[in-house]
Structures are given as C-alpha cells and as structure tokens.
Amino acid sequence: MKLSGTISSPLPYATACGVGMQTKSTSKAMPPLHAKNQAEDLEMNVEPLPTSAVETLTHTLRRRILSGDFRPGEFLRDVKMCEEHSTSRHTFRTAAQVLVTQGLLRQIPNRGFVVPEFGPDDIVDITRVRGAIEGEAIRLIVLTGVIPSQALEAVEVMHRSTLSSDRSLLVAADRDFHRAIIAASGSPRLKRTYSDLEGEIELLLAQRQDFYATAEEMAEEHERLINSLRSRHYDTAREAFQEHWEDLQIKLLDQR
C-alpha cells in the first residue's frame, strides 16, 4: 500500500500494519510501544563484550577485517593467525566460522578462510536487498513518528570524524544509522532479516570507503534522510532514501 500525505499522530506498529484493532480496553496494561522499541534499539546497538577466547578472537578479527588490515581476497592462514593472536588452531577456526555466518569471511573447501571480494553483481544485489528491507522500515517509521536517537547519534559521529580516521569508525557510524532505522520499525522479523545482511554491508562499505569525498559529506547526506523522515510524508522519505540507495550503488560500482 502506498502512502501519501502527512500523518497527524503516531500509530503503534500493529495499527500501522492494519491489524490488531480493538474497541475495548483490555484488563492488563501493555507497556508503551516506544519503551519497548527503545529497549530493542539498545539491545540491537550495543556490542556485547567478549567473554571467552573464541568471542575475544572473533571480536578482534572482526575489527581488523573492517579496518582494512586484510585485502579483499586475502586468506587468513591458520598458522599465521594463531601466531599473531597467541591462540590455538581450534579457537581460530571456531572464531572464523562465526565470521562466516556474519558475511565477513568465506570458507573455501581445502583452502581455508578468505576475506570476500565483491564484484558488480554482489554490489547490485546487496544494495538492492538493503533498499527493499529498509523501504519497509521507512513506511513504518513515517506511520509511528519515531525518529531513533541512535540514528541522530550516528550522524554526530560522522560530523566529528574525518576520512583520515580509522575507517572502521565511519563504517560503524553508517551501520548504526541504518541499524537504528530498521530497529525503529518495531518489527522483530524485519530486524532479523536485516541482521543476516548487515555484515556484508559493513564489509562492502569498509572496502569502498572512498565513495564519500569527506566525512562531512557523509554526515550531511544522512542528515537529509533524517529530515525526510521528520516530514511525516512517506513519498518524501521514500524518495530521499531511494536516491541514497541508488547513489551509493553507482559510487560503489564506479570504484570497480
């Protein structure tokens, strides 16, 4: 269903989707939706602290991959990784398997673990699927009127950063912005679907960081997305995000 015009008041998620309408109040009070969404947002945006050798190594390798320590197509050799991180081969392989599930590594039979190298088809597919998922979140945000605070904070990080900073900082800010947009939809299934793609999005942006001329340009572009959501007009927001997705895809392909 395509929406147009301005929505005058926020609607809960189920009402926004046209289901769950009731004429009588229930005897048991339900927690406010915004409180539930805020709790889910915090849960989604806070990175858990590592508590085991595998989790610690997974966290370290993830940071190194997103910081550009390994080239696209580079293999992470067991012996070298074990020596560099003073760990066992079993711990390394277990951590690498976790990163495979996150899209940050690929396992090649009889060869080991390699950092993905994205071709044009991968870029088109990843950005297209991201747009499809985020498009539904935009519709729900316009209906509920929730502007996620984590998205605003991510833009502030972009304003304070420079392209000479650790690239993982800006990639993380972009991740947090779009993760917050998905979380604000209030749909747990939408969040689960997006989380399956998020690792590949992060890695793609880390490998193609130069698609923005400056960090300020990155911040201003994401501010425009926030302003489009504040309009409470679906067509306006959808057009702004559509332009963002298409422009990103073109810039990423131009770098090939």
C-alpha positions in Angstrom: 0.0 0.0 0.0 1.5 3.3 -1.0 1.0 6.2 1.5 0.9 9.8 0.7 0.2 13.0 2.7 1.1 13.8 6.3 0.2 11.5 9.2 -1.1 13.6 12.1 -0.3 11.3 15.0 2.0 8.3 15.8 0.4 4.9 15.5 1.5 1.6 17.1 3.2 -0.9 14.9 0.2 -3.3 14.7 -2.2 -0.5 13.9 0.2 0.8 11.3 0.0 -2.5 9.6 -3.8 -2.6 9.8 -4.2 -5.4 12.3 -5.0 -5.8 16.0 -7.6 -3.0 16.2 -9.7 -3.3 19.4 -12.8 -1.4 20.5 -12.5 -2.3 24.2 -9.5 -1.8 26.5 -8.0 -5.0 28.0 -7.7 -5.5 31.7 -4.0 -6.0 31.6 -2.0 -2.8 30.7 0.6 -3.2 28.0 3.9 -1.5 28.1 4.2 1.6 25.9 5.4 0.7 22.4 8.1 3.5 22.5 9.6 2.0 25.6 9.7 -1.5 24.0 11.3 0.0 20.9 13.9 1.8 22.9 14.8 -1.3 24.7 15.0 -3.3 21.5 17.1 -0.4 19.9 19.6 -0.6 22.8 19.8 -4.3 22.6 20.5 -4.1 18.8 23.1 -1.3 19.0 25.2 -2.4 22.0 28.0 -4.7 21.0 28.3 -7.5 23.6 31.6 -7.7 25.5 33.6 -10.9 24.7 33.6 -13.4 27.5 35.6 -16.3 26.1 38.7 -16.9 24.0 36.6 -17.5 20.9 34.5 -14.4 21.4 37.6 -12.3 22.1 39.3 -13.5 18.9 36.0 -13.1 16.9 35.8 -9.5 18.1 39.4 -8.8 17.3 39.3 -10.4 13.8 36.1 -8.6 13.0 37.7 -5.2 13.9 40.8 -6.0 11.8 38.7 -7.0 8.8 36.6 -3.9 8.9 39.6 -1.7 9.5 41.2 -2.9 6.2 44.0 -5.0 7.8 43.3 -7.7 5.2 42.9 -7.2 1.5 39.8 -8.4 -0.4 40.6 -12.0 -1.5 43.3 -12.5 1.2 43.3 -15.8 3.0 43.6 -15.8 6.8 46.1 -18.7 7.3 45.7 -20.8 10.4 49.4 -20.8 11.4 49.8 -17.1 10.9 46.6 -16.1 12.7 47.4 -18.4 15.6 50.9 -16.9 16.0 49.7 -13.3 15.7 46.9 -13.8 18.3 48.6 -16.4 20.5 45.7 -18.8 20.2 45.0 -22.4 19.2 44.0 -23.6 15.8 40.7 -24.8 17.2 39.9 -21.3 18.6 40.8 -19.6 15.4 38.7 -21.9 13.2 35.7 -21.5 15.6 36.0 -17.7 15.5 36.4 -17.8 11.7 33.2 -19.9 11.4 31.3 -17.2 13.4 32.6 -14.5 11.0 31.5 -16.7 8.0 27.9 -16.6 9.4 28.2 -12.8 9.6 29.3 -12.5 6.0 32.8 -11.2 6.9 34.7 -14.3 5.8 34.1 -17.1 3.3 35.3 -20.7 3.7 36.8 -22.3 0.7 37.0 -26.1 0.9 40.5 -27.4 1.3 41.9 -23.8 1.3 40.6 -22.1 4.4 39.0 -18.7 5.2 39.2 -15.8 2.9 38.0 -12.1 3.0 35.2 -11.7 0.5 35.9 -9.7 -2.7 32.7 -8.1 -4.0 32.1 -8.0 -7.7 29.5 -5.8 -9.6 26.7 -8.4 -9.2 27.4 -8.6 -5.4 27.2 -4.8 -5.1 24.0 -4.6 -7.0 22.4 -7.5 -5.1 23.5 -6.2 -1.6 22.3 -2.6 -2.2 19.1 -3.8 -3.8 18.1 -6.1 -0.9 19.2 -3.5 1.6 16.8 -1.0 0.0 13.9 -3.4 -0.1 14.3 -4.1 3.7 14.8 -0.5 4.6 11.9 0.6 2.5 9.5 -1.2 4.7 11.1 0.2 7.8 10.7 3.8 6.4 7.0 3.2 5.9 6.5 2.1 9.5 8.6 5.0 10.9 6.5 7.5 9.0 3.4 6.0 10.5 4.7 5.8 14.1 6.6 9.1 14.0 9.6 7.6 15.8 13.0 9.2 14.9 15.5 6.8 16.5 18.0 8.6 18.8 20.8 6.1 17.7 20.5 7.4 14.1 20.9 11.0 15.3 24.0 10.0 17.4 25.5 8.2 14.4 25.2 11.4 12.3 27.0 13.3 15.1 29.9 10.7 15.0 30.1 11.4 11.2 30.3 15.1 11.8 33.2 14.7 14.3 35.1 12.3 12.1 37.4 12.7 9.2 38.3 10.3 6.4 41.8 10.0 7.8 40.3 8.4 10.9 40.2 4.7 11.5 37.9 3.6 8.7 36.0 1.2 11.0 34.7 4.3 12.9 32.8 5.7 10.0 31.7 2.3 8.8 30.3 1.7 12.3 28.5 5.0 12.3 26.9 4.2 9.0 26.0 0.7 10.3 24.5 2.2 13.5 22.4 4.7 11.5 20.8 2.2 9.3 20.5 -0.4 12.1 18.6 2.2 14.1 16.2 2.8 11.1 15.4 -0.9 10.9 15.0 -1.2 14.7 12.6 1.8 14.8 10.2 -0.1 12.6 9.2 -2.1 15.6 9.3 -5.3 13.6 11.5 -8.1 15.1 11.3 -10.1 11.8 12.5 -7.1 9.8 15.4 -6.7 12.2 16.3 -10.4 11.9 16.2 -10.3 8.1 18.4 -7.2 8.1 21.0 -8.7 10.5 21.6 -11.5 8.1 22.8 -8.9 5.5 24.5 -6.4 7.8 27.9 -8.0 7.9 28.2 -7.9 4.1 27.0 -4.3 4.0 29.7 -3.3 6.6 32.5 -5.1 4.8 31.4 -3.6 1.4 31.4 -0.1 2.8 34.8 -0.7 4.5 36.4 -1.9 1.3 34.9 1.0 -0.7 35.3 3.8 1.9 36.3 6.4 -0.7 32.9 6.7 -2.2 32.5 9.9 0.0 34.8 12.9 -0.7 34.7 13.9 3.0 33.2 12.6 6.3 31.1 15.8 6.4 29.5 14.9 3.1 28.6 11.6 4.6 27.1 13.3 7.6 25.1 15.8 5.5 23.7 13.0 3.3 22.4 11.1 6.4 21.0 14.3 7.9 18.9 14.7 4.7 17.5 11.2 5.4 16.6 12.2 8.9 14.8 15.3 7.7 12.9 13.3 5.2 11.5 11.1 8.0 10.7 14.2 10.0 8.4 15.4 7.2 6.0 12.6 8.2 5.3 12.2 4.4 6.0 8.7 3.0 6.6 9.8 -0.6 9.2 12.4 0.6 11.0 9.9 2.8 10.9 7.1 0.2 12.3 9.4 -2.5 15.2 10.5 -0.3 16.2 7.0 0.7 15.7 5.7 -2.8 18.2 8.4 -4.0 20.6 7.4 -1.3 20.5 3.7 -2.3 20.9 4.4 -6.0 23.7 6.9 -5.4 25.5 4.5 -3.2 25.3 1.7 -5.7 26.6 4.0 -8.5 29.5 5.2 -6.4 30.4 1.6 -5.4 30.3 0.4 -9.0 32.3 3.3 -10.2 35.2 2.2 -7.9 35.4 -1.2 -9.6 
